[in-house]
């Protein structure tokens, strides 16, 4: 019998030498009640509808060309105690320094066992021992965790009336995304702005040079213009490391 979360499938192997076209009779009898008519199948498995409580006795018999095989051995089954519970389904979400977990089981399992279910929640991360808690809640928040760290979670449903349980697979998530350091961002922005300012300044100086506003006195100019040209050439000598022109030297002599 293969039974998971009250979904029951009876399987059997055909006897040696069973010819093609063999059919099978499935007998099910509930303890304390009269047996019902057998179900027929041409396959070697059958999904059974059984009550969740009570003991069943199951047998299979092969039939071919109006000939019946001996009855199989009896399978005793009680869904309440023998069906496999699980595995639970999980959804995880990081919440800063915590992880929020939602646990779900099929409705038929939750409705039938109700308050008998206890969830064992296991938590692990690399290079640390396994931690576990038990809770009856289907919504759990694991707190006081490391930010930006990946954790893996496994949940198993426990039931005092049915020890046949299966845990979930390990599911991993991060508590939160590590925020980038703001200092590096600020430094990067400042460096970019500085480069832009320097580029604009150099472009401005080149524009003044090529348009003739810097060091291009080729003829005698009135005194105010000479003074202006001397100042511009002096500014250029400081920032562009160039010598003052001859006309400017004469202008300086005149000014002195």
Beta strands, then each sheet from edge to edge (+ up, - down):
strand 1: 2-4
strand 2: 7-11
strand 3: 23-30
strand 4: 39-41
strand 5: 45-48
strand 6: 55-64
strand 7: 67-68
strand 8: 75-78
strand 9: 85-86
strand 10: 89-94
strand 11: 99-104
strand 12: 117-124
strand 13: 131-135
strand 14: 139-142
strand 15: 150-159
strand 16: 165-166
strand 17: 171-174
sheet 1: 1+ 2- 5+
sheet 2: 4+ 3- 6+ 7-
sheet 3: 4+ 3- 6+ 8-
sheet 4: 9+ 16+
sheet 5: 10+ 11- 14+
sheet 6: 13+ 12- 15+ 17-
end
